[in-house]
Amino acid sequence: MTAIVSEELLQKLDELYTADDAAQKSHRKKQTTSKREREVPVILSVASKADIALLEAEGFKVTQKFEAISAVAGTLPADKQEILRFAEDAPDVERIEYDGEVRALPVDAPK
C-alpha cells in the first residue's frame, strides 16, 4: 500500500529546492549540505501495530511517539524522490504530513 503524501509537504520541499537553487545561482550563499543530507520534519500516520524499527530501516528518524493516536513524528531526507520512495515502500504508513508550526488565530467572542 502506498502512503498518501500531503500537498503541504511537497510544497515545502519545492520551496526548499527553489531557495537553494536561487542562492546557488547568485553565489551569495555557499551550500554546505546537499539536499539529500538535509531532513524535513514529518508526522507519519501509521497502522496501530506499525513496526517502528522497519520505518527506521527505511530512513525515518523518530523524534516522538504518540500514544493517543496512531502516529509518530520524526524526520525524512529532504528529497522529494526519497520521500515518494518511502511512501511506496514503508510498511504500515498511511499518510505522510509536514510537521510545521501551527498557531491559533484570535477569534472575536460573540456579542
Residue frames relative to the residue before (quaternion, step in Angstrom):
aa qw qx qy qz dx dy dz
M 1.0000 0.0000 0.0000 0.0000 0.00 0.00 0.00
T 0.3060 -0.7507 0.5598 0.1714 3.56 -0.89 0.94
A 0.4124 -0.7107 0.5189 0.2358 3.56 -0.88 0.99
I 0.4709 -0.6359 0.5314 0.3025 3.54 -1.23 0.54
V 0.1960 -0.7545 0.6168 0.1084 3.58 -0.92 0.94
S 0.4282 -0.7344 0.4631 0.2506 3.59 -0.63 1.11
E 0.5858 -0.5821 0.4471 0.3436 3.55 -1.20 0.68
E 0.6166 0.5595 -0.3484 0.4306 3.60 1.01 -0.78
L 0.6476 0.5076 -0.3201 0.4695 3.60 0.96 -0.81
L 0.6609 0.4977 -0.3118 0.4673 3.59 0.90 -0.87
Q 0.6369 0.5205 -0.3252 0.4666 3.61 1.03 -0.74
K 0.6419 0.5202 -0.3234 0.4613 3.60 0.97 -0.84
L 0.6471 0.5071 -0.3208 0.4704 3.59 0.98 -0.79
D 0.6375 0.5166 -0.3243 0.4707 3.59 1.00 -0.80
E 0.6392 0.5219 -0.3208 0.4649 3.60 1.00 -0.84
L 0.6337 0.5325 -0.3222 0.4593 3.58 0.99 -0.84
Y 0.6854 0.4792 -0.2866 0.4674 3.59 0.87 -0.94
T 0.6424 0.5276 -0.3229 0.4525 3.59 0.98 -0.85
A 0.6655 0.4956 -0.2980 0.4719 3.60 0.93 -0.90
D 0.6495 0.5157 -0.3135 0.4626 3.60 0.96 -0.85
D 0.6713 0.5021 -0.2978 0.4566 3.57 0.91 -0.94
A 0.6538 0.5112 -0.3140 0.4611 3.60 0.96 -0.86
A 0.6665 0.4967 -0.3025 0.4664 3.58 0.93 -0.87
Q 0.6597 0.5101 -0.3120 0.4552 3.55 0.97 -0.83
K 0.6605 0.5082 -0.3065 0.4599 3.61 1.00 -0.80
S 0.7189 0.4364 -0.2600 0.4745 3.58 0.98 -0.78
H 0.3454 -0.7733 0.4595 0.2673 3.59 1.32 -0.21
R 0.4188 0.7091 -0.4732 0.3128 3.59 1.19 0.38
K 0.7915 0.2066 -0.0916 0.5679 3.53 1.08 -0.65
K 0.2968 -0.7395 0.5760 0.1824 3.53 -0.80 0.99
Q 0.3613 -0.7344 0.5328 0.2152 3.55 -0.76 1.04
T 0.1904 -0.8212 0.5322 0.0786 3.57 -0.58 1.16
T 0.7713 0.1956 -0.1411 0.5890 3.58 1.20 -0.38
S 0.4645 -0.6624 0.5026 0.3047 3.54 -1.07 0.68
K 0.6610 -0.5058 0.3728 0.4102 3.55 -1.26 0.34
R 0.6498 0.5214 -0.3182 0.4524 3.57 1.06 -0.70
E 0.6564 0.5043 -0.3175 0.4626 3.63 1.12 -0.52
R 0.6103 0.5519 -0.3543 0.4442 3.60 1.17 -0.43
E 0.2322 -0.7617 0.5892 0.1371 3.50 -1.28 0.43
V 0.2305 -0.7484 0.6080 0.1306 3.52 -1.20 0.59
P 0.4287 -0.7045 0.4944 0.2748 3.62 -0.91 0.88
V 0.0052 0.8082 -0.5868 0.0502 3.56 -0.89 0.97
I 0.2337 -0.6968 0.6466 0.2043 3.51 -1.39 0.22
L 0.1962 -0.7731 0.5956 0.0958 3.54 -0.85 1.02
S 0.2312 -0.7031 0.6532 0.1597 3.56 -0.93 0.94
V 0.0464 -0.8366 0.5439 -0.0469 3.54 -0.59 1.19
A 0.6100 -0.5009 0.4498 0.4179 3.54 -1.32 0.25
S 0.6644 -0.5619 0.3227 0.3724 3.56 -1.10 0.69
K 0.7792 0.2726 -0.1667 0.5392 3.61 1.05 -0.59
A 0.1521 0.8219 -0.5317 0.1368 3.57 1.01 0.83
D 0.3659 -0.7092 0.5644 0.2109 3.55 -1.09 0.80
I 0.3237 -0.7860 0.5002 0.1648 3.57 -0.21 1.33
A 0.6096 0.5631 -0.3533 0.4318 3.60 1.03 -0.72
L 0.6427 0.5080 -0.3277 0.4706 3.61 1.03 -0.71
L 0.6287 0.5236 -0.3321 0.4693 3.58 1.05 -0.74
E 0.6515 0.5078 -0.3080 0.4720 3.57 0.99 -0.84
A 0.6288 0.5308 -0.3332 0.4603 3.60 1.06 -0.69
E 0.6681 0.4846 -0.2841 0.4879 3.58 1.23 -0.52
G 0.6810 -0.5128 0.2847 0.4384 3.63 1.26 0.06
F 0.5214 0.6259 -0.4170 0.4030 3.60 1.28 0.08
K 0.1639 -0.7690 0.6107 0.0933 3.58 -0.95 0.93
V 0.3174 -0.7806 0.5157 0.1546 3.57 -0.50 1.24
T 0.1085 -0.7827 0.6092 0.0670 3.56 -0.99 0.89
Q 0.8029 -0.0137 0.0235 0.5954 3.60 1.17 -0.52
K 0.1953 -0.7455 0.6264 0.1169 3.55 -1.10 0.83
F 0.2444 -0.7654 0.5800 0.1343 3.55 -0.95 0.89
E 0.2809 -0.7750 0.5425 0.1618 3.55 -0.94 0.84
A 0.6508 0.5344 -0.3226 0.4321 3.59 1.07 -0.64
I 0.7730 0.1731 -0.1016 0.6018 3.59 1.18 -0.53
S 0.5014 -0.6357 0.4886 0.3252 3.57 -1.21 0.41
A 0.4749 0.6386 -0.4653 0.3874 3.54 0.26 1.31
V 0.1171 -0.7523 0.6419 0.0912 3.52 -1.33 0.44
A 0.2932 -0.7279 0.5929 0.1807 3.55 -1.15 0.69
G 0.2328 0.7646 -0.5796 0.1589 3.52 -1.15 0.61
T 0.4937 -0.6387 0.4928 0.3248 3.53 -1.22 -0.50
L 0.1459 -0.7334 0.6569 0.0969 3.48 -1.36 0.53
P 0.6240 -0.5070 0.4025 0.4377 3.60 -1.15 0.34
A 0.4284 -0.7160 0.4960 0.2406 3.59 -0.95 0.91
D 0.4503 0.6416 -0.4705 0.4053 3.53 0.73 1.14
K 0.4648 -0.7207 0.4356 0.2734 3.58 -0.53 1.19
Q 0.6688 0.4996 -0.3142 0.4521 3.61 0.88 -0.86
E 0.6389 0.5192 -0.3243 0.4659 3.58 1.02 -0.76
I 0.6630 0.4958 -0.3095 0.4678 3.59 0.96 -0.83
L 0.6513 0.4988 -0.3223 0.4724 3.60 0.96 -0.76
R 0.6239 0.5179 -0.3337 0.4809 3.59 1.07 -0.71
F 0.6346 0.5229 -0.3192 0.4711 3.58 0.98 -0.89
A 0.6415 0.5344 -0.3233 0.4454 3.61 0.96 -0.88
E 0.6826 0.4731 -0.2838 0.4792 3.58 1.06 -0.70
D 0.7853 0.4041 -0.1719 0.4364 3.56 0.87 -0.99
A 0.6304 0.5781 -0.3516 0.3806 3.60 1.02 -0.71
P 0.3828 -0.7361 0.5098 0.2276 3.56 -0.75 1.02
D 0.8586 0.2037 -0.1467 0.4469 3.56 -1.19 0.65
V 0.5343 0.5927 -0.4356 0.4164 3.65 1.18 0.24
E 0.2188 -0.8032 0.5460 0.0943 3.55 -0.74 1.10
R 0.8052 -0.0126 0.0584 0.5900 3.58 1.03 -0.78
I 0.1632 -0.7535 0.6295 0.0972 3.58 -1.16 0.71
E 0.0444 -0.8138 0.5782 -0.0383 3.57 -0.63 1.19
Y 0.5116 -0.5950 0.5149 0.3450 3.55 -1.22 0.52
D 0.2604 -0.7629 0.5750 0.1402 3.58 -0.92 0.92
G 0.1314 0.8143 -0.5456 0.1485 3.54 0.22 1.30
E 0.6394 -0.5132 0.4083 0.4014 3.51 -1.33 0.16
V 0.1318 -0.7770 0.6134 0.0514 3.54 -0.99 0.90
R 0.0652 -0.7977 0.5993 0.0161 3.55 -0.94 0.90
A 0.3846 -0.6969 0.5535 0.2450 3.55 -1.08 0.72
L 0.3284 -0.7283 0.5683 0.1969 3.54 -1.02 0.82
P 0.5168 -0.6350 0.4596 0.3443 3.58 -1.02 0.70
V 0.1613 -0.7697 0.6130 0.0757 3.52 -1.06 0.81
D 0.4453 -0.6699 0.5182 0.2905 3.57 -0.93 0.88
A 0.4440 -0.6804 0.5204 0.2630 3.54 -0.96 0.92
P 0.5237 -0.6281 0.4557 0.3514 3.60 -0.99 0.73
K 0.3768 -0.7431 0.5144 0.2031 3.57 -1.06 0.80
